[in-house]
Amino acid sequence: TQSHARRRPRTRPRGRTRTRSRASSSAQHIAVCLPASGSRASDRRPSSLSEKKTNTMAAVSASLVTPARSLFAGSRRRATTGRRAMRCVAAAAVEKDSVSLVLLAGGVGKRMGADMPKQYLPLLGTPIALYSLKKFAEMEEVGEIVVVCDPSYRDVFEECEVSKPVVFALPGKERQDSVFNGLSAVREGAALAAIHDSARPLVDLKDAARCFADAMEHGAAVLAVPCKATVKEANPDLSIAKTLDRSKLWEMQTPQVIKPDLLKRGFELVNEKGYEVTDDVSIVEFMGERVQITEGSYVNIKVTTPEDMFIAERLLTEQ
């Protein structure tokens, strides 16, 4: 009403007035779409620099919390939802206690620059690795958790009470060696082996359950999100060779879920050929077998740098 009182006499063209109205309605729509935080900061101008930073971080957190599928426009969002719906109907059932969760916690974490491996740093007072341990222990599909860690950190997990059996395996020189050791400790009769990075404390269990179902149906599945960045292939001299088609690129996450017999056959091939792999489903790819992508969430970040710690803390406080 105040803005109506200050409006000048109608001397300007009508087109400008309509444009101004559309801009106002757009700003109002954006404010409504942002999650409510108790006070409507969008109704007033930030009064200080610190408040501006707070509002900016709230917007960043809101965008991160949004599932991957909701970041696409109109028709693509509907198409993605349709694909999910079809997979949910066709997905095979995963029986209770049929999944062995292999929790990788043997990394060094050099990029964090801390005096201990990143997965043991306290995140809101709890070691990062324990978030995954506690979460997966809540899933009825999970029958056991195999923790791959250095013996000097075994007490971190032993002191955390969970409802599922916890067994331990030694880490290897490379990731694939740690996965092999964890797989070797998986109990006989497990329908699926789910490998998860302990540095991903924000995994969503509903996404994990869908990934289990996809792996049961196809033999192997991995949580992933569409790549948001433009990715270019470079020549040895760092000149750009070509730009890759982003619509075909997906960023791999964990858990990566594979039927144990299939993964064991894959390791035989990898060891025979001397391949080095950086993720687990690559082992299945080398065999020419299908790996199904299960669309996950951008929230499922891997805590690798101090900046990741800050983002993870913010996201955990909003869960």
C-alpha positions as CSV (number, residue, x, y, z in Angstrom):
1,T,0.0,0.0,0.0
2,Q,2.9,2.3,0.7
3,S,4.3,1.8,-2.8
4,H,0.9,2.7,-4.3
5,A,0.8,5.9,-2.3
6,R,4.2,7.0,-3.7
7,R,3.3,6.1,-7.3
8,R,3.7,9.0,-9.7
9,P,0.8,10.1,-11.9
10,R,0.4,7.8,-14.9
11,T,2.6,9.7,-17.3
12,R,4.9,6.8,-18.2
13,P,3.9,4.2,-20.8
14,R,1.8,1.3,-19.6
15,G,4.3,-1.3,-20.7
16,R,6.8,-0.2,-18.1
17,T,4.3,-0.4,-15.3
18,R,3.4,-4.0,-16.3
19,T,7.1,-4.9,-16.4
20,R,7.6,-3.6,-13.0
21,S,4.7,-5.6,-11.7
22,R,6.1,-8.8,-13.2
23,A,9.4,-8.2,-11.5
24,S,7.7,-7.7,-8.2
25,S,5.7,-10.9,-8.5
26,S,8.9,-12.8,-9.5
27,A,10.7,-11.6,-6.4
28,Q,7.8,-12.7,-4.3
29,H,7.7,-16.1,-5.9
30,I,11.4,-16.7,-5.1
31,A,10.9,-15.7,-1.5
32,V,8.0,-18.2,-1.2
33,C,10.1,-21.0,-2.7
34,L,12.9,-20.7,-0.1
35,P,12.4,-22.8,3.0
36,A,11.0,-21.0,6.0
37,S,13.5,-20.3,8.7
38,G,11.3,-18.8,11.4
39,S,11.6,-15.2,10.3
40,R,10.9,-13.8,6.9
41,A,14.3,-12.4,6.0
42,S,13.0,-11.9,2.5
43,D,10.6,-9.2,3.6
44,R,13.3,-6.8,4.7
45,R,16.7,-5.7,3.6
46,P,19.7,-7.2,5.6
47,S,20.8,-4.7,8.1
48,S,24.5,-5.8,8.4
49,L,27.2,-7.6,6.5
50,S,27.0,-10.6,8.8
51,E,23.3,-10.9,8.1
52,K,23.9,-10.8,4.4
53,K,26.4,-13.6,4.7
54,T,23.8,-15.6,6.8
55,N,21.1,-15.1,4.2
56,T,23.5,-16.1,1.4
57,M,24.5,-19.3,3.2
58,A,20.8,-20.2,3.8
59,A,20.2,-19.9,0.1
60,V,23.3,-22.1,-0.7
61,S,22.2,-24.7,1.8
62,A,18.6,-24.7,0.4
63,S,20.0,-25.4,-3.1
64,L,22.2,-28.2,-1.8
65,V,19.3,-29.8,0.2
66,T,17.3,-29.9,-3.0
67,P,17.4,-33.4,-4.5
68,A,19.1,-33.7,-7.9
69,R,15.9,-34.3,-9.8
70,S,14.3,-31.1,-8.7
71,L,17.1,-28.9,-10.2
72,F,15.9,-29.6,-13.8
73,A,13.4,-27.5,-15.7
74,G,9.9,-28.7,-16.6
75,S,9.9,-31.5,-19.0
76,R,13.2,-33.0,-17.9
77,R,12.1,-33.0,-14.3
78,R,8.9,-34.9,-15.3
79,A,11.0,-37.3,-17.5
80,T,13.3,-38.1,-14.6
81,T,10.4,-38.7,-12.2
82,G,8.9,-41.0,-14.8
83,R,12.1,-43.0,-15.0
84,R,12.2,-43.4,-11.3
85,A,8.6,-44.4,-11.1
86,M,9.1,-47.1,-13.7
87,R,12.2,-48.4,-11.9
88,C,10.3,-48.5,-8.6
89,V,7.7,-50.7,-10.1
90,A,10.2,-53.1,-11.7
91,A,12.8,-53.1,-8.9
92,A,13.5,-56.4,-7.3
93,A,12.7,-56.9,-3.6
94,V,15.7,-56.8,-1.2
95,E,15.2,-59.1,1.7
96,K,15.9,-58.3,5.3
97,D,19.5,-58.7,6.5
98,S,20.6,-59.6,2.9
99,V,23.0,-56.7,2.4
100,S,26.6,-56.6,3.7
101,L,27.7,-53.0,4.1
102,V,31.4,-52.5,3.5
103,L,32.4,-49.2,5.2
104,L,35.7,-47.9,3.8
105,A,37.5,-46.0,6.6
106,G,41.2,-46.6,5.9
107,G,42.0,-43.6,3.9
108,V,44.7,-41.1,4.9
109,G,43.0,-37.8,3.8
110,K,46.0,-35.7,2.8
111,R,43.9,-32.9,1.3
112,M,42.2,-32.1,4.6
113,G,45.6,-31.1,6.1
114,A,44.7,-32.5,9.5
115,D,46.7,-34.5,12.0
116,M,44.4,-37.5,11.6
117,P,42.5,-39.1,8.7
118,K,39.5,-37.0,7.7
119,Q,36.9,-39.7,8.5
120,Y,37.8,-39.5,12.2
121,L,37.6,-35.7,12.5
122,P,34.7,-34.5,14.7
123,L,31.7,-33.2,12.8
124,L,29.4,-31.5,15.3
125,G,31.1,-33.5,18.0
126,T,30.9,-36.9,16.3
127,P,33.6,-38.6,14.2
128,I,32.5,-38.4,10.5
129,A,32.7,-42.1,9.9
130,L,30.2,-42.8,12.7
131,Y,27.4,-41.0,10.9
132,S,27.4,-43.7,8.2
133,L,27.8,-46.5,10.7
134,K,24.8,-45.4,12.6
135,K,22.7,-44.7,9.5
136,F,23.2,-48.0,7.7
137,A,22.6,-49.9,11.0
138,E,19.1,-48.5,10.9
139,M,18.3,-50.2,7.5
140,E,16.5,-53.5,7.8
141,E,18.1,-54.6,4.5
142,V,21.6,-54.4,6.1
143,G,22.6,-57.6,7.9
144,E,26.2,-56.7,8.9
145,I,28.7,-53.9,8.6
146,V,32.3,-54.6,7.6
147,V,34.5,-51.7,8.6
148,V,37.8,-51.5,6.7
149,C,40.1,-49.4,8.9
150,D,43.5,-49.3,10.5
151,P,43.6,-51.3,13.8
152,S,44.6,-48.1,15.7
153,Y,41.1,-46.6,15.0
154,R,39.1,-49.8,15.6
155,D,38.1,-48.5,19.0
156,V,36.2,-45.6,17.4
157,F,33.7,-48.1,16.0
158,E,33.8,-50.6,18.9
159,E,32.7,-47.9,21.3
160,C,29.7,-47.0,19.1
161,E,26.7,-49.2,19.9
162,V,24.7,-50.2,16.9
163,S,22.0,-52.9,16.4
164,K,23.9,-54.8,13.6
165,P,27.0,-57.0,13.8
166,V,30.2,-55.2,13.1
167,V,33.3,-57.0,11.8
168,F,36.7,-55.5,10.7
169,A,39.0,-55.8,7.8
170,L,42.5,-54.3,7.1
171,P,42.9,-51.5,4.6
172,G,45.0,-52.1,1.5
173,K,47.5,-50.0,-0.4
174,E,44.9,-48.7,-2.8
175,R,41.2,-48.4,-2.7
176,Q,40.6,-51.5,-4.7
177,D,42.8,-53.4,-2.3
178,S,40.7,-52.2,0.7
179,V,37.5,-53.1,-1.1
180,F,38.9,-56.6,-1.8
181,N,39.7,-57.1,1.8
182,G,36.3,-55.9,2.9
183,L,34.6,-58.2,0.3
184,S,36.7,-61.1,1.7
185,A,35.2,-60.5,5.1
186,V,31.6,-60.4,3.9
187,R,29.6,-63.4,5.2
188,E,28.6,-66.3,3.0
189,G,25.1,-66.0,1.5
190,A,24.9,-62.2,1.4
191,A,22.8,-61.1,-1.6
192,L,24.6,-57.7,-2.1
193,A,27.8,-56.0,-1.1
194,A,27.3,-52.3,-0.7
195,I,30.6,-50.3,-0.6
196,H,30.3,-46.9,1.0
197,D,32.9,-44.1,1.7
198,S,32.9,-43.3,5.4
199,A,33.6,-39.6,4.4
200,R,30.0,-39.3,3.1
201,P,28.0,-38.7,6.3
202,L,25.0,-37.2,4.5
203,V,23.8,-40.2,2.5
204,D,20.0,-40.5,2.3
205,L,18.8,-44.0,3.3
206,K,15.9,-43.8,0.9
207,D,18.3,-43.3,-1.9
208,A,20.4,-46.2,-0.6
209,A,17.4,-48.5,-0.5
210,R,16.6,-47.7,-4.1
211,C,20.2,-48.4,-5.1
212,F,19.9,-51.8,-3.3
213,A,16.8,-52.6,-5.3
214,D,18.5,-51.6,-8.6
215,A,21.5,-53.7,-7.8
216,M,19.3,-56.7,-7.0
217,E,17.6,-56.3,-10.4
218,H,20.6,-55.6,-12.5
219,G,23.6,-57.0,-10.6
220,A,25.3,-53.7,-9.9
221,A,24.1,-50.1,-9.2
222,V,25.6,-46.9,-8.0
223,L,24.3,-43.7,-6.6
224,A,25.1,-40.7,-8.8
225,V,24.0,-37.2,-9.8
226,P,24.0,-35.4,-13.1
227,C,27.2,-33.4,-13.6
228,K,26.6,-29.7,-13.2
229,A,30.0,-28.4,-14.3
230,T,31.3,-28.1,-17.9
231,V,33.9,-30.8,-18.3
232,K,36.6,-30.6,-21.0
233,E,39.1,-33.1,-22.1
234,A,42.7,-31.8,-22.2
235,N,45.8,-32.6,-24.2
236,P,49.1,-33.4,-22.5
237,D,50.2,-29.7,-23.0
238,L,47.0,-28.6,-21.2
239,S,45.3,-27.2,-24.4
240,I,41.7,-28.2,-24.6
241,A,41.0,-31.2,-26.8
242,K,37.2,-31.1,-26.7
243,T,34.2,-30.3,-24.5
244,L,32.3,-33.4,-23.3
245,D,28.6,-33.6,-23.6
246,R,27.4,-32.7,-20.1
247,S,24.0,-34.3,-20.7
248,K,25.7,-37.7,-20.7
249,L,27.9,-37.1,-17.6
250,W,27.1,-38.3,-14.1
251,E,29.1,-37.8,-10.9
252,M,29.6,-41.1,-9.1
253,Q,28.8,-41.3,-5.3
254,T,28.5,-44.2,-2.8
255,P,27.1,-46.6,-1.9
256,Q,28.1,-48.7,-4.9
257,V,26.2,-51.9,-4.7
258,I,27.2,-55.2,-6.4
259,K,26.3,-58.8,-6.1
260,P,29.3,-60.5,-4.3
261,D,29.8,-63.2,-6.9
262,L,29.9,-60.7,-9.7
263,L,32.4,-58.5,-7.8
264,K,34.6,-61.5,-7.0
265,R,34.8,-62.4,-10.7
266,G,35.5,-58.8,-11.5
267,F,38.5,-58.8,-9.1
268,E,39.9,-61.9,-10.8
269,L,39.9,-60.0,-14.1
270,V,41.3,-56.8,-12.6
271,N,44.2,-58.7,-10.9
272,E,44.9,-60.8,-14.0
273,K,45.1,-57.7,-16.3
274,G,46.7,-55.4,-13.7
275,Y,44.0,-52.8,-14.0
276,E,43.8,-49.9,-11.5
277,V,40.3,-48.6,-10.6
278,T,39.2,-45.6,-8.7
279,D,35.7,-46.7,-8.0
280,D,34.0,-50.1,-7.4
281,V,31.6,-50.4,-10.3
282,S,34.5,-49.9,-12.7
283,I,35.5,-53.4,-11.9
284,V,32.1,-54.6,-13.2
285,E,32.4,-52.3,-16.3
286,F,35.7,-54.0,-17.2
287,M,33.7,-57.3,-17.5
288,G,31.3,-55.7,-19.9
289,E,28.4,-56.1,-17.4
290,R,25.6,-53.6,-16.8
291,V,25.9,-51.1,-14.0
292,Q,22.6,-49.2,-13.2
293,I,22.7,-45.6,-12.1
294,T,20.4,-44.7,-9.2
295,E,19.8,-41.0,-9.1
296,G,20.8,-39.6,-5.8
297,S,21.2,-36.2,-4.1
298,Y,23.8,-33.4,-4.3
299,V,23.7,-33.4,-0.5
300,N,25.6,-36.7,-0.4
301,I,29.0,-34.9,-0.5
302,K,32.3,-36.4,0.3
303,V,34.1,-34.5,3.0
304,T,37.5,-34.0,1.6
305,T,38.6,-30.4,2.3
306,P,38.0,-27.9,5.2
307,E,35.4,-26.2,3.0
308,D,33.5,-29.5,2.8
309,M,33.5,-29.6,6.6
310,F,31.8,-26.2,6.8
311,I,29.1,-27.3,4.2
312,A,28.5,-30.6,6.0
313,E,28.0,-28.9,9.3
314,R,25.5,-26.6,7.9
315,L,23.5,-29.3,6.2
316,L,23.5,-31.5,9.3
317,T,22.1,-28.7,11.4
318,E,19.2,-28.3,8.9
319,Q,18.3,-32.0,8.8
